[in-house]
Amino acid sequence: MKALVYKDGKLRFQTTYSLPHLSPGYALVHPELMGFCATDREIVKGYKGFSGVIGHEFVGRVVACAEKKWMDRRVVGEINISCKSCFFCQRGEEKHCQKRKVLGILGQDGVMADVFAIPISNLHFVPQNVSDRSAVFVEPLAAALDIWEQVHIRPRDKVIILGDGKLGLLVALVLRLMGLQLHLVGRHRERWSILEKKEIAVSDGEQISPHLADIVIDCTGNSEGLTLAHKLLRPKGQLVLKSTFHEESKINLTPFVVDEIKVITSRCGPFAPALRLLQEKLVEPEALIAETFPLSRAEYGFNQSLRSLKVLLHAEDFSF
């Protein structure tokens, strides 16, 4: 089959990659749309030492499965593959399973292929009125929703989001539903109209007064976000870290201790609420899509994703 594979320090499109095996409890999925994200870029830099098919954002159809109710159904899927039996899994914290694999990130081939394998328990049906171009955003949209689960945000809080990449924009579109004093700081003016249409304040941050924000959410994807976050946060404010990246951070954490900043890390989130937001048209992410390429142009699509907002791959004819 065709697949976009990172191996031996190189990213290559292959046409003879081995088909995945259908293991007990798994389904095989043919992805209709696949999305590049910042984590894919970090993997190519060496993040997690991953080797195999990259990609974890998808919407697709089940082509093989022991449970008939899933066959030929349109699905999205959670990316953490847990053991179901360890201490963390028994506590309901499966995304922190010490034996976990992560789709396209850690120990498990990802979705940028004609077919990929995923546990049935990770799958979610896509509502009929949610388009493929919206459903492909469920994973990052769920990650944005995780902030709501982890942080107590009061309606009067002043919240600043750092980074106008895909995740930063999605976080802003989600948090606007709370009626917050919301401001996004970014560098790409051509993207700001997406937020301005929703009456979300956005700027390069130069005019923001320091040390007044109650909560800063870092979606920059680099260590510089920590320095800016400390500049903007009030003492005893909350810093939410959404960025994962390969480079080492050399930030001096002493000022965070002195100012008693509460640091909260946030990763994957709940799929069911993300699907409901899309179903009810409360968040409409299709405006983030910059370009779409066929799977056979996956290498070119990856290179475009380094400079564009949201780049997708679409499926090509494939007989399973």
C-alpha positions in Angstrom: 0.0 0.0 0.0 1.0 3.7 -0.2 2.2 5.4 3.0 4.1 8.4 4.2 7.0 6.9 6.3 9.6 8.4 8.6 12.5 6.1 9.0 16.3 6.4 9.5 16.0 10.2 9.8 14.2 10.6 6.5 10.5 11.2 5.5 9.6 9.3 2.3 6.4 8.4 0.4 6.4 4.7 -0.2 4.2 2.6 -2.6 5.1 -0.8 -1.3 4.6 -0.5 2.5 3.2 -3.6 4.1 -0.5 -3.8 4.9 -1.4 -3.8 8.6 -2.5 -7.0 10.2 -6.0 -7.2 11.6 -5.4 -8.2 15.3 -8.1 -9.2 17.7 -9.9 -6.1 19.0 -8.7 -3.9 16.1 -10.3 -2.4 13.0 -8.7 -1.5 9.7 -9.6 2.0 8.5 -9.3 3.6 5.1 -8.8 7.3 5.8 -10.7 9.7 3.6 -8.9 12.8 5.0 -5.7 13.1 7.0 -4.3 16.2 8.7 -0.8 17.4 9.3 -0.1 18.9 12.7 2.9 20.4 14.6 3.6 17.1 16.2 4.3 15.5 12.8 6.9 18.2 12.2 8.5 17.5 15.6 8.6 13.8 14.8 10.7 14.5 11.7 13.0 16.4 14.0 13.4 13.3 16.2 10.6 13.7 18.7 10.0 10.4 20.6 12.4 8.5 18.3 9.5 7.4 16.2 9.9 5.3 13.1 7.0 4.3 10.8 3.9 5.8 9.2 3.2 9.3 10.5 0.0 11.1 11.2 -2.8 10.8 13.8 -5.6 13.2 12.6 -8.1 11.5 10.3 -11.7 10.7 9.3 -12.2 7.5 7.5 -14.3 4.3 6.9 -13.9 0.9 8.5 -12.9 -1.7 5.9 -12.2 -4.7 8.2 -13.5 -5.4 11.7 -14.9 -8.4 13.6 -17.8 -6.2 15.0 -20.2 -5.8 12.1 -21.7 -2.5 13.5 -18.5 -0.7 12.6 -18.2 -2.0 9.0 -18.2 0.7 6.3 -19.1 3.3 9.0 -17.5 6.8 9.0 -15.2 7.2 12.1 -12.6 9.2 13.9 -10.4 7.7 16.5 -8.5 8.5 19.7 -4.8 8.3 19.4 -3.7 6.7 22.7 -3.6 2.9 22.7 -3.5 1.6 26.3 -3.0 -1.8 27.9 -6.4 -1.5 29.8 -5.0 -3.3 32.8 -2.2 -1.2 34.5 -2.6 1.1 37.5 -3.3 4.1 35.4 -5.8 2.4 33.1 -7.7 1.0 36.1 -8.0 4.6 37.4 -9.5 5.7 34.1 -6.3 7.5 33.1 -5.6 5.5 30.0 -3.8 8.3 28.1 -1.1 8.0 30.8 -0.8 4.2 30.5 2.9 3.4 31.0 2.7 0.8 28.3 0.7 2.9 25.8 1.3 3.3 22.1 0.3 6.5 20.3 -1.0 6.5 16.8 1.7 7.8 14.5 3.8 9.1 17.4 4.9 6.2 19.7 5.3 2.6 18.7 2.2 2.4 16.4 2.0 3.2 12.7 -0.1 6.3 12.0 -2.9 7.2 9.5 -1.1 8.6 6.4 -1.5 5.4 4.4 -4.1 3.6 2.4 -5.1 1.6 5.5 -4.2 1.7 9.1 -5.0 -0.4 12.2 -6.6 1.1 15.4 -8.4 -0.5 18.4 -12.1 -0.7 18.0 -12.4 0.9 21.5 -10.7 4.0 20.2 -13.3 4.6 17.5 -16.2 7.1 17.4 -19.0 7.3 14.9 -19.2 10.6 12.9 -22.6 12.2 12.9 -24.2 12.4 9.4 -24.3 16.2 9.4 -20.6 16.6 10.1 -18.5 16.8 7.0 -15.2 15.1 6.5 -13.5 18.5 6.3 -14.8 19.2 9.8 -14.5 15.7 11.3 -10.7 15.6 10.5 -10.3 18.3 13.2 -11.9 16.2 16.0 -8.5 15.2 17.6 -7.1 18.8 17.9 -10.5 20.1 18.8 -10.7 17.6 21.7 -7.2 18.7 22.7 -8.5 22.3 23.0 -11.5 21.0 25.1 -9.1 19.4 27.5 -8.3 22.9 28.9 -11.9 23.1 30.1 -11.5 19.8 31.9 -8.2 20.7 33.6 -8.5 24.4 34.4 -11.2 26.3 36.4 -11.8 29.3 34.2 -14.1 32.0 35.6 -16.1 34.2 33.1 -14.3 37.3 34.4 -10.8 35.9 33.9 -8.5 37.6 31.3 -7.2 34.8 29.1 -4.4 35.1 26.6 -3.6 32.5 24.0 0.0 32.4 22.6 0.3 31.1 19.0 -1.8 31.5 15.9 -1.2 28.0 14.5 -3.9 25.4 14.1 -4.2 24.6 17.8 -4.1 28.1 19.0 -6.9 29.1 16.7 -9.0 26.1 17.8 -8.4 26.9 21.4 -9.6 30.4 20.8 -12.7 29.2 18.9 -13.6 26.9 21.8 -13.0 29.3 24.7 -15.0 32.1 23.0 -18.1 30.0 23.8 -17.5 30.9 27.5 -17.8 34.7 26.9 -14.3 35.3 28.2 -12.0 38.3 28.0 -10.0 36.5 25.3 -7.0 37.7 23.4 -4.7 35.7 21.0 -1.1 36.8 20.3 0.3 35.6 17.0 2.7 36.4 14.2 0.7 35.6 11.1 -1.6 38.5 10.2 -3.1 36.6 7.2 -4.8 34.2 9.7 -6.3 36.7 12.0 -9.5 37.3 10.1 -10.6 33.8 11.2 -10.8 35.1 14.7 -11.8 38.7 14.0 -15.0 37.4 12.3 -15.8 35.9 15.6 -15.0 39.1 17.4 -12.0 37.6 19.2 -9.2 40.1 19.9 -5.9 39.3 18.2 -2.6 41.1 17.9 1.2 40.7 17.9 1.2 41.3 21.6 3.2 44.5 21.6 0.4 46.6 23.1 -0.6 44.2 25.9 0.2 45.4 29.4 2.4 42.9 31.3 1.5 40.9 34.4 -2.3 41.3 34.1 -3.4 38.0 32.5 -5.1 35.5 34.8 -4.5 32.6 32.5 -2.0 32.2 29.6 -2.3 29.2 27.2 0.9 28.5 25.3 0.3 27.0 21.9 3.5 28.4 20.3 5.2 25.1 19.8 8.6 26.4 21.1 10.3 27.3 24.3 10.0 31.1 23.7 6.3 30.8 24.7 7.3 30.3 28.3 9.2 33.6 28.5 6.4 35.5 27.0 3.8 33.8 29.2 5.7 34.8 32.3 5.8 38.4 31.1 2.0 38.5 30.6 0.9 36.6 33.7 0.0 38.2 37.0 1.4 36.7 40.2 -0.4 33.5 41.1 -1.7 33.3 37.5 -2.1 30.0 35.6 0.0 28.9 32.7 -1.4 26.1 30.5 1.2 24.3 28.3 -0.2 22.8 25.1 3.1 22.7 23.2 5.1 19.5 22.5 8.4 19.9 20.7 11.7 18.1 20.3 14.1 20.9 21.3 15.5 21.2 24.9 14.2 24.1 26.9 16.6 26.2 28.9 14.1 28.5 30.6 14.9 29.8 34.1 11.9 28.6 36.2 12.9 30.7 39.3 10.7 33.6 38.3 7.7 31.2 38.0 8.4 30.1 41.6 8.8 33.7 42.9 5.5 34.7 41.3 3.8 31.5 42.4 2.7 30.7 38.8 0.6 27.6 38.6 1.8 25.5 35.6 -0.7 23.0 34.1 0.1 20.7 31.2 -2.6 19.6 28.8 -2.5 17.0 26.0 -5.3 14.9 24.5 -9.0 15.6 25.2 -12.5 14.1 25.0 -13.8 13.2 21.5 -17.5 13.0 22.2 -17.9 16.7 23.2 -15.7 17.7 20.2 -18.1 15.8 17.9 -21.1 17.5 19.5 -19.5 20.9 19.0 -19.2 20.1 15.3 -22.6 18.6 15.0 -24.2 21.7 16.5 -22.1 24.0 14.4 -20.8 25.8 17.5 -17.2 25.5 16.2 -16.7 25.5 12.4 -13.0 24.7 11.7 -13.1 24.4 7.9 -11.8 28.0 7.6 -8.5 26.7 8.9 -7.9 24.5 5.8 -5.3 26.0 3.5 -4.6 23.2 1.0 -5.5 19.6 0.3 -3.3 17.1 -1.7 -3.7 13.5 -2.7 -1.9 10.9 -0.6 0.5 10.3 -3.5 1.8 13.9 -3.0 2.2 13.4 0.8 5.9 14.6 0.8 5.0 17.8 -0.9 2.0 18.2 1.4 4.2 17.9 4.5 6.6 20.6 3.1 3.6 22.9 2.5 2.4 22.2 6.1 5.5 23.9 7.4 4.4 27.2 6.1 0.6 26.9 5.7 -2.2 26.8 8.2 -3.9 23.4 7.9 -2.8 21.0 5.2 -4.8 17.9 4.5 -4.2 14.7 2.5 -7.1 13.0 0.8 -7.5 9.3 0.0 -7.0 7.8 -3.5 -8.6 4.7 -5.0 -7.6 1.6 -3.0 -8.9 -1.9 -3.1 -8.6 -3.8 0.2 
